C-alpha cells in the first residue's frame, strides 16, 4: 500500500464518529451491519451517518451491499490489514544493534 492511500485511510479513521462507525462495522464481521442498525446503535442522525459512511467508502475501508431494501456496510479487512502492515513494515528499521 502506498503512502497516499494509507494517509487517506488514516485521515478517515482520524474522526471520532467515523472511527466509531468503522469499529462497529469491523465488529459485525463478514456479513456486515445494516445502516439502520448502525444508526440505532450509535444514535447518529441519518444524514450525519451517511456523510461519514461516504468517507469510509471513498477510502476503501468499507463496501456496501443491498439485500432487498436493506443496505449493509461491510468492512474491507484486506484494506485494514494493508494499513496495519504499512505502519509495521518499517518497525525498528533504523534501530542500531
Buried (B, 14 or more C-beta within 10 A) or exposed (E): BEEEBBEBBEEBBEBEBBBBBBEBBBEBEEEBBBBBBBBEBBEBEEEEBEEBBEBBBEBBBBBEEEEEEEBBBBBBEEBBEBBEEBEEEEEEEEEEE
